[in-house]
Amino acid sequence: MSEENNNEELRPRKMRGVAFPKAKYGVILAIIIIIVVNLVYYKETIFSFFK
């Protein structure tokens, strides 16, 4: 009986079938942060191509 309790998931019963896409949003957020930092850092170089 104790082995059965140890294998039980920690999430509530109704939420066990729900997929949580936290990793996907983390990757998207990281890519956006990298792009913004590069735009700030290389702003003059990027804008020189448009002139």
PDB file of N, CA, C, O and CB in Angstrom:
ATOM      1  N   MET A   1       0.817  -1.197   0.000  1.00  0.00           N
ATOM      2  CA  MET A   1       0.000   0.000   0.000  1.00  0.00           C
ATOM      3  C   MET A   1       0.858   1.256   0.000  1.00  0.00           C
ATOM      4  O   MET A   1       0.521   2.233  -0.670  1.00  0.00           O
ATOM      5  CB  MET A   1      -0.928   0.001   1.197  1.00  0.00           C
ATOM      6  N   SER A   2       1.959   1.246   0.740  1.00  0.00           N
ATOM      7  CA  SER A   2       2.811   2.440   0.790  1.00  0.00           C
ATOM      8  C   SER A   2       3.486   2.680  -0.563  1.00  0.00           C
ATOM      9  O   SER A   2       3.723   3.827  -0.941  1.00  0.00           O
ATOM     10  CB  SER A   2       3.878   2.296   1.900  1.00  0.00           C
ATOM     11  N   GLU A   3       3.793   1.608  -1.289  1.00  0.00           N
ATOM     12  CA  GLU A   3       4.395   1.763  -2.620  1.00  0.00           C
ATOM     13  C   GLU A   3       3.399   2.427  -3.575  1.00  0.00           C
ATOM     14  O   GLU A   3       3.787   3.217  -4.435  1.00  0.00           O
ATOM     15  CB  GLU A   3       4.846   0.385  -3.183  1.00  0.00           C
ATOM     16  N   GLU A   4       2.143   2.108  -3.420  1.00  0.00           N
ATOM     17  CA  GLU A   4       1.096   2.705  -4.254  1.00  0.00           C
ATOM     18  C   GLU A   4       0.981   4.204  -3.973  1.00  0.00           C
ATOM     19  O   GLU A   4       0.765   4.984  -4.900  1.00  0.00           O
ATOM     20  CB  GLU A   4      -0.264   2.005  -4.006  1.00  0.00           C
ATOM     21  N   ASN A   5       1.119   4.613  -2.738  1.00  0.00           N
ATOM     22  CA  ASN A   5       1.055   6.028  -2.380  1.00  0.00           C
ATOM     23  C   ASN A   5       2.280   6.790  -2.879  1.00  0.00           C
ATOM     24  O   ASN A   5       2.161   7.962  -3.239  1.00  0.00           O
ATOM     25  CB  ASN A   5       0.926   6.183  -0.868  1.00  0.00           C
ATOM     26  N   ASN A   6       3.434   6.166  -2.909  1.00  0.00           N
ATOM     27  CA  ASN A   6       4.653   6.825  -3.369  1.00  0.00           C
ATOM     28  C   ASN A   6       4.610   7.083  -4.867  1.00  0.00           C
ATOM     29  O   ASN A   6       5.180   8.067  -5.340  1.00  0.00           O
ATOM     30  CB  ASN A   6       5.875   5.984  -3.019  1.00  0.00           C
ATOM     31  N   ASN A   7       3.940   6.213  -5.623  1.00  0.00           N
ATOM     32  CA  ASN A   7       3.884   6.354  -7.072  1.00  0.00           C
ATOM     33  C   ASN A   7       2.824   7.361  -7.518  1.00  0.00           C
ATOM     34  O   ASN A   7       2.792   7.750  -8.686  1.00  0.00           O
ATOM     35  CB  ASN A   7       3.612   5.009  -7.709  1.00  0.00           C
ATOM     36  N   GLU A   8       1.968   7.780  -6.606  1.00  0.00           N
ATOM     37  CA  GLU A   8       0.892   8.697  -6.957  1.00  0.00           C
ATOM     38  C   GLU A   8       1.475  10.075  -7.283  1.00  0.00           C
ATOM     39  O   GLU A   8       2.391  10.550  -6.612  1.00  0.00           O
ATOM     40  CB  GLU A   8      -0.142   8.796  -5.805  1.00  0.00           C
ATOM     41  N   GLU A   9       0.925  10.707  -8.326  1.00  0.00           N
ATOM     42  CA  GLU A   9       1.413  12.022  -8.717  1.00  0.00           C
ATOM     43  C   GLU A   9       1.036  13.071  -7.682  1.00  0.00           C
ATOM     44  O   GLU A   9       0.064  12.905  -6.945  1.00  0.00           O
ATOM     45  CB  GLU A   9       0.862  12.409 -10.086  1.00  0.00           C
ATOM     46  N   LEU A  10       1.807  14.149  -7.629  1.00  0.00           N
ATOM     47  CA  LEU A  10       1.580  15.191  -6.649  1.00  0.00           C
ATOM     48  C   LEU A  10       0.513  16.186  -7.097  1.00  0.00           C
ATOM     49  O   LEU A  10      -0.039  16.917  -6.275  1.00  0.00           O
ATOM     50  CB  LEU A  10       2.868  15.914  -6.366  1.00  0.00           C
ATOM     51  N   ARG A  11       0.219  16.218  -8.406  1.00  0.00           N
ATOM     52  CA  ARG A  11      -0.785  17.154  -8.905  1.00  0.00           C
ATOM     53  C   ARG A  11      -2.193  16.675  -8.546  1.00  0.00           C
ATOM     54  O   ARG A  11      -2.422  15.478  -8.371  1.00  0.00           O
ATOM     55  CB  ARG A  11      -0.650  17.325 -10.431  1.00  0.00           C
ATOM     56  N   PRO A  12      -3.128  17.610  -8.439  1.00  0.00           N
ATOM     57  CA  PRO A  12      -4.515  17.211  -8.168  1.00  0.00           C
ATOM     58  C   PRO A  12      -5.074  16.305  -9.263  1.00  0.00           C
ATOM     59  O   PRO A  12      -4.591  16.325 -10.396  1.00  0.00           O
ATOM     60  CB  PRO A  12      -5.399  18.447  -8.024  1.00  0.00           C
ATOM     61  N   ARG A  13      -6.083  15.516  -8.929  1.00  0.00           N
ATOM     62  CA  ARG A  13      -6.627  14.504  -9.828  1.00  0.00           C
ATOM     63  C   ARG A  13      -7.109  15.100 -11.141  1.00  0.00           C
ATOM     64  O   ARG A  13      -6.889  14.507 -12.197  1.00  0.00           O
ATOM     65  CB  ARG A  13      -7.762  13.771  -9.156  1.00  0.00           C
ATOM     66  N   LYS A  14      -7.760  16.257 -11.103  1.00  0.00           N
ATOM     67  CA  LYS A  14      -8.312  16.850 -12.319  1.00  0.00           C
ATOM     68  C   LYS A  14      -7.244  17.485 -13.204  1.00  0.00           C
ATOM     69  O   LYS A  14      -7.503  17.757 -14.376  1.00  0.00           O
ATOM     70  CB  LYS A  14      -9.347  17.886 -11.958  1.00  0.00           C
ATOM     71  N   MET A  15      -6.049  17.725 -12.665  1.00  0.00           N
ATOM     72  CA  MET A  15      -5.001  18.394 -13.438  1.00  0.00           C
ATOM     73  C   MET A  15      -3.980  17.421 -14.007  1.00  0.00           C
ATOM     74  O   MET A  15      -3.038  17.855 -14.670  1.00  0.00           O
ATOM     75  CB  MET A  15      -4.296  19.413 -12.577  1.00  0.00           C
ATOM     76  N   ARG A  16      -4.132  16.128 -13.776  1.00  0.00           N
ATOM     77  CA  ARG A  16      -3.121  15.161 -14.216  1.00  0.00           C
ATOM     78  C   ARG A  16      -3.019  15.053 -15.725  1.00  0.00           C
ATOM     79  O   ARG A  16      -1.942  14.771 -16.250  1.00  0.00           O
ATOM     80  CB  ARG A  16      -3.424  13.808 -13.644  1.00  0.00           C
ATOM     81  N   GLY A  17      -4.121  15.270 -16.437  1.00  0.00           N
ATOM     82  CA  GLY A  17      -4.098  15.165 -17.891  1.00  0.00           C
ATOM     83  C   GLY A  17      -3.719  16.445 -18.590  1.00  0.00           C
ATOM     84  O   GLY A  17      -3.640  16.472 -19.818  1.00  0.00           O
ATOM     85  N   VAL A  18      -3.478  17.523 -17.838  1.00  0.00           N
ATOM     86  CA  VAL A  18      -3.183  18.824 -18.442  1.00  0.00           C
ATOM     87  C   VAL A  18      -1.684  18.939 -18.669  1.00  0.00           C
ATOM     88  O   VAL A  18      -0.885  18.702 -17.763  1.00  0.00           O
ATOM     89  CB  VAL A  18      -3.695  19.989 -17.546  1.00  0.00           C
ATOM     90  N   ALA A  19      -1.316  19.304 -19.884  1.00  0.00           N
ATOM     91  CA  ALA A  19       0.096  19.502 -20.190  1.00  0.00           C
ATOM     92  C   ALA A  19       0.474  20.942 -19.855  1.00  0.00           C
ATOM     93  O   ALA A  19      -0.226  21.878 -20.241  1.00  0.00           O
ATOM     94  CB  ALA A  19       0.399  19.179 -21.687  1.00  0.00           C
ATOM     95  N   PHE A  20       1.563  21.114 -19.149  1.00  0.00           N
ATOM     96  CA  PHE A  20       2.026  22.445 -18.764  1.00  0.00           C
ATOM     97  C   PHE A  20       3.191  22.842 -19.663  1.00  0.00           C
ATOM     98  O   PHE A  20       4.279  22.285 -19.519  1.00  0.00           O
ATOM     99  CB  PHE A  20       2.445  22.483 -17.263  1.00  0.00           C
ATOM    100  N   PRO A  21       3.006  23.777 -20.577  1.00  0.00           N
ATOM    101  CA  PRO A  21       4.067  24.135 -21.531  1.00  0.00           C
ATOM    102  C   PRO A  21       5.024  25.190 -21.007  1.00  0.00           C
ATOM    103  O   PRO A  21       5.307  26.160 -21.709  1.00  0.00           O
ATOM    104  CB  PRO A  21       3.457  24.624 -22.810  1.00  0.00           C
ATOM    105  N   LYS A  22       5.525  25.028 -19.805  1.00  0.00           N
ATOM    106  CA  LYS A  22       6.415  26.026 -19.214  1.00  0.00           C
ATOM    107  C   LYS A  22       7.730  26.139 -19.976  1.00  0.00           C
ATOM    108  O   LYS A  22       8.238  27.243 -20.172  1.00  0.00           O
ATOM    109  CB  LYS A  22       6.692  25.683 -17.759  1.00  0.00           C
ATOM    110  N   ALA A  23       8.278  25.025 -20.403  1.00  0.00           N
ATOM    111  CA  ALA A  23       9.573  25.044 -21.079  1.00  0.00           C
ATOM    112  C   ALA A  23       9.486  25.781 -22.405  1.00  0.00           C
ATOM    113  O   ALA A  23      10.417  26.495 -22.778  1.00  0.00           O
ATOM    114  CB  ALA A  23      10.079  23.621 -21.303  1.00  0.00           C
ATOM    115  N   LYS A  24       8.383  25.616 -23.120  1.00  0.00           N
ATOM    116  CA  LYS A  24       8.230  26.290 -24.413  1.00  0.00           C
ATOM    117  C   LYS A  24       8.229  27.799 -24.223  1.00  0.00           C
ATOM    118  O   LYS A  24       8.891  28.519 -24.970  1.00  0.00           O
ATOM    119  CB  LYS A  24       6.932  25.840 -25.117  1.00  0.00           C
ATOM    120  N   TYR A  25       7.494  28.280 -23.232  1.00  0.00           N
ATOM    121  CA  TYR A  25       7.447  29.719 -22.992  1.00  0.00           C
ATOM    122  C   TYR A  25       8.792  30.242 -22.504  1.00  0.00           C
ATOM    123  O   TYR A  25       9.154  31.380 -22.806  1.00  0.00           O
ATOM    124  CB  TYR A  25       6.357  30.051 -21.977  1.00  0.00           C
ATOM    125  N   GLY A  26       9.523  29.449 -21.771  1.00  0.00           N
ATOM    126  CA  GLY A  26      10.857  29.850 -21.318  1.00  0.00           C
ATOM    127  C   GLY A  26      11.819  30.014 -22.476  1.00  0.00           C
ATOM    128  O   GLY A  26      12.627  30.942 -22.486  1.00  0.00           O
ATOM    129  N   VAL A  27      11.742  29.117 -23.456  1.00  0.00           N
ATOM    130  CA  VAL A  27      12.611  29.210 -24.635  1.00  0.00           C
ATOM    131  C   VAL A  27      12.261  30.443 -25.448  1.00  0.00           C
ATOM    132  O   VAL A  27      13.153  31.156 -25.908  1.00  0.00           O
ATOM    133  CB  VAL A  27      12.490  27.945 -25.507  1.00  0.00           C
ATOM    134  N   ILE A  28      10.972  30.703 -25.632  1.00  0.00           N
ATOM    135  CA  ILE A  28      10.548  31.882 -26.386  1.00  0.00           C
ATOM    136  C   ILE A  28      10.995  33.154 -25.673  1.00  0.00           C
ATOM    137  O   ILE A  28      11.470  34.090 -26.317  1.00  0.00           O
ATOM    138  CB  ILE A  28       9.017  31.884 -26.578  1.00  0.00           C
ATOM    139  N   LEU A  29      10.848  33.198 -24.352  1.00  0.00           N
ATOM    140  CA  LEU A  29      11.274  34.362 -23.584  1.00  0.00           C
ATOM    141  C   LEU A  29      12.782  34.565 -23.686  1.00  0.00           C
ATOM    142  O   LEU A  29      13.246  35.699 -23.804  1.00  0.00           O
ATOM    143  CB  LEU A  29      10.861  34.214 -22.120  1.00  0.00           C
ATOM    144  N   ALA A  30      13.544  33.490 -23.642  1.00  0.00           N
ATOM    145  CA  ALA A  30      15.001  33.603 -23.756  1.00  0.00           C
ATOM    146  C   ALA A  30      15.401  34.139 -25.127  1.00  0.00           C
ATOM    147  O   ALA A  30      16.304  34.970 -25.219  1.00  0.00           O
ATOM    148  CB  ALA A  30      15.667  32.240 -23.509  1.00  0.00           C
ATOM    149  N   ILE A  31      14.751  33.683 -26.187  1.00  0.00           N
ATOM    150  CA  ILE A  31      15.064  34.167 -27.529  1.00  0.00           C
ATOM    151  C   ILE A  31      14.731  35.650 -27.653  1.00  0.00           C
ATOM    152  O   ILE A  31      15.501  36.410 -28.240  1.00  0.00           O
ATOM    153  CB  ILE A  31      14.296  33.358 -28.589  1.00  0.00           C
ATOM    154  N   ILE A  32      13.587  36.070 -27.102  1.00  0.00           N
ATOM    155  CA  ILE A  32      13.217  37.480 -27.159  1.00  0.00           C
ATOM    156  C   ILE A  32      14.224  38.336 -26.399  1.00  0.00           C
ATOM    157  O   ILE A  32      14.604  39.408 -26.870  1.00  0.00           O
ATOM    158  CB  ILE A  32      11.810  37.688 -26.590  1.00  0.00           C
ATOM    159  N   ILE A  33      14.657  37.877 -25.235  1.00  0.00           N
ATOM    160  CA  ILE A  33      15.642  38.638 -24.450  1.00  0.00           C
ATOM    161  C   ILE A  33      16.955  38.750 -25.208  1.00  0.00           C
ATOM    162  O   ILE A  33      17.566  39.819 -25.216  1.00  0.00           O
ATOM    163  CB  ILE A  33      15.880  37.975 -23.077  1.00  0.00           C
ATOM    164  N   ILE A  34      17.406  37.669 -25.847  1.00  0.00           N
ATOM    165  CA  ILE A  34      18.650  37.710 -26.619  1.00  0.00           C
ATOM    166  C   ILE A  34      18.544  38.696 -27.765  1.00  0.00           C
ATOM    167  O   ILE A  34      19.475  39.462 -28.013  1.00  0.00           O
ATOM    168  CB  ILE A  34      18.998  36.321 -27.155  1.00  0.00           C
ATOM    169  N   ILE A  35      17.412  38.687 -28.471  1.00  0.00           N
ATOM    170  CA  ILE A  35      17.227  39.610 -29.595  1.00  0.00           C
ATOM    171  C   ILE A  35      17.231  41.055 -29.111  1.00  0.00           C
ATOM    172  O   ILE A  35      17.869  41.908 -29.728  1.00  0.00           O
ATOM    173  CB  ILE A  35      15.912  39.305 -30.336  1.00  0.00           C
ATOM    174  N   VAL A  36      16.531  41.342 -28.016  1.00  0.00           N
ATOM    175  CA  VAL A  36      16.472  42.712 -27.500  1.00  0.00           C
ATOM    176  C   VAL A  36      17.846  43.184 -27.044  1.00  0.00           C
ATOM    177  O   VAL A  36      18.230  44.321 -27.319  1.00  0.00           O
ATOM    178  CB  VAL A  36      15.474  42.807 -26.340  1.00  0.00           C
ATOM    179  N   VAL A  37      18.582  42.338 -26.359  1.00  0.00           N
ATOM    180  CA  VAL A  37      19.930  42.715 -25.900  1.00  0.00           C
ATOM    181  C   VAL A  37      20.839  42.976 -27.090  1.00  0.00           C
ATOM    182  O   VAL A  37      21.615  43.931 -27.073  1.00  0.00           O
ATOM    183  CB  VAL A  37      20.536  41.610 -25.000  1.00  0.00           C
ATOM    184  N   ASN A  38      20.758  42.142 -28.126  1.00  0.00           N
ATOM    185  CA  ASN A  38      21.583  42.366 -29.309  1.00  0.00           C
ATOM    186  C   ASN A  38      21.179  43.634 -30.048  1.00  0.00           C
ATOM    187  O   ASN A  38      22.041  44.332 -30.583  1.00  0.00           O
ATOM    188  CB  ASN A  38      21.491  41.173 -30.244  1.00  0.00           C
ATOM    189  N   LEU A  39      19.891  43.947 -30.089  1.00  0.00           N
ATOM    190  CA  LEU A  39      19.455  45.197 -30.715  1.00  0.00           C
ATOM    191  C   LEU A  39      20.011  46.409 -29.973  1.00  0.00           C
ATOM    192  O   LEU A  39      20.433  47.380 -30.600  1.00  0.00           O
ATOM    193  CB  LEU A  39      17.924  45.266 -30.760  1.00  0.00           C
ATOM    194  N   VAL A  40      20.013  46.359 -28.664  1.00  0.00           N
ATOM    195  CA  VAL A  40      20.545  47.472 -27.876  1.00  0.00           C
ATOM    196  C   VAL A  40      22.061  47.566 -28.053  1.00  0.00           C
ATOM    197  O   VAL A  40      22.606  48.658 -28.214  1.00  0.00           O
ATOM    198  CB  VAL A  40      20.185  47.301 -26.378  1.00  0.00           C
ATOM    199  N   TYR A  41      22.728  46.431 -28.022  1.00  0.00           N
ATOM    200  CA  TYR A  41      24.193  46.420 -28.076  1.00  0.00           C
ATOM    201  C   TYR A  41      24.714  46.801 -29.460  1.00  0.00           C
ATOM    202  O   TYR A  41      25.697  47.536 -29.565  1.00  0.00           O
ATOM    203  CB  TYR A  41      24.723  45.044 -27.687  1.00  0.00           C
ATOM    204  N   TYR A  42      24.072  46.314 -30.526  1.00  0.00           N
ATOM    205  CA  TYR A  42      24.532  46.568 -31.890  1.00  0.00           C
ATOM    206  C   TYR A  42      23.620  47.542 -32.625  1.00  0.00           C
ATOM    207  O   TYR A  42      23.466  47.446 -33.843  1.00  0.00           O
ATOM    208  CB  TYR A  42      24.621  45.264 -32.663  1.00  0.00           C
ATOM    209  N   LYS A  43      23.013  48.482 -31.895  1.00  0.00           N
ATOM    210  CA  LYS A  43      22.045  49.410 -32.463  1.00  0.00           C
ATOM    211  C   LYS A  43      22.658  50.238 -33.601  1.00  0.00           C
ATOM    212  O   LYS A  43      22.054  50.374 -34.665  1.00  0.00           O
ATOM    213  CB  LYS A  43      21.505  50.335 -31.372  1.00  0.00           C
ATOM    214  N   GLU A  44      23.831  50.777 -33.381  1.00  0.00           N
ATOM    215  CA  GLU A  44      24.456  51.627 -34.404  1.00  0.00           C
ATOM    216  C   GLU A  44      24.820  50.825 -35.651  1.00  0.00           C
ATOM    217  O   GLU A  44      24.656  51.321 -36.766  1.00  0.00           O
ATOM    218  CB  GLU A  44      25.710  52.307 -33.837  1.00  0.00           C
ATOM    219  N   THR A  45      25.296  49.634 -35.493  1.00  0.00           N
ATOM    220  CA  THR A  45      25.671  48.796 -36.622  1.00  0.00           C
ATOM    221  C   THR A  45      24.435  48.408 -37.451  1.00  0.00           C
ATOM    222  O   THR A  45      24.471  48.428 -38.681  1.00  0.00           O
ATOM    223  CB  THR A  45      26.403  47.534 -36.128  1.00  0.00           C
ATOM    224  N   ILE A  46      23.358  48.060 -36.766  1.00  0.00           N
ATOM    225  CA  ILE A  46      22.136  47.648 -37.459  1.00  0.00           C
ATOM    226  C   ILE A  46      21.530  48.824 -38.210  1.00  0.00           C
ATOM    227  O   ILE A  46      21.115  48.676 -39.360  1.00  0.00           O
ATOM    228  CB  ILE A  46      21.113  47.068 -36.464  1.00  0.00           C
ATOM    229  N   PHE A  47      21.475  49.995 -37.570  1.00  0.00           N
ATOM    230  CA  PHE A  47      20.875  51.155 -38.227  1.00  0.00           C
ATOM    231  C   PHE A  47      21.739  51.692 -39.357  1.00  0.00           C
ATOM    232  O   PHE A  47      21.228  52.376 -40.245  1.00  0.00           O
ATOM    233  CB  PHE A  47      20.625  52.250 -37.216  1.00  0.00           C
ATOM    234  N   SER A  48      23.046  51.398 -39.347  1.00  0.00           N
ATOM    235  CA  SER A  48      23.912  51.869 -40.430  1.00  0.00           C
ATOM    236  C   SER A  48      23.589  51.150 -41.748  1.00  0.00           C
ATOM    237  O   SER A  48      23.865  51.685 -42.822  1.00  0.00           O
ATOM    238  CB  SER A  48      25.395  51.657 -40.059  1.00  0.00           C
ATOM    239  N   PHE A  49      23.009  49.946 -41.678  1.00  0.00           N
ATOM    240  CA  PHE A  49      22.617  49.236 -42.899  1.00  0.00           C
ATOM    241  C   PHE A  49      21.425  49.887 -43.586  1.00  0.00           C
ATOM    242  O   PHE A  49      21.272  49.758 -44.800  1.00  0.00           O
ATOM    243  CB  PHE A  49      22.290  47.789 -42.579  1.00  0.00           C
ATOM    244  N   PHE A  50      20.579  50.584 -42.837  1.00  0.00           N
ATOM    245  CA  PHE A  50      19.385  51.193 -43.388  1.00  0.00           C
ATOM    246  C   PHE A  50      19.624  52.588 -43.946  1.00  0.00           C
ATOM    247  O   PHE A  50      18.746  53.141 -44.609  1.00  0.00           O
ATOM    248  CB  PHE A  50      18.329  51.251 -42.345  1.00  0.00           C
ATOM    249  N   LYS A  51      20.786  53.164 -43.693  1.00  0.00           N
ATOM    250  CA  LYS A  51      21.071  54.521 -44.160  1.00  0.00           C
ATOM    251  C   LYS A  51      21.644  54.522 -45.568  1.00  0.00           C
ATOM    252  O   LYS A  51      21.941  55.585 -46.113  1.00  0.00           O
ATOM    253  CB  LYS A  51      22.037  55.214 -43.212  1.00  0.00           C
TER     254      LYS A  51
END
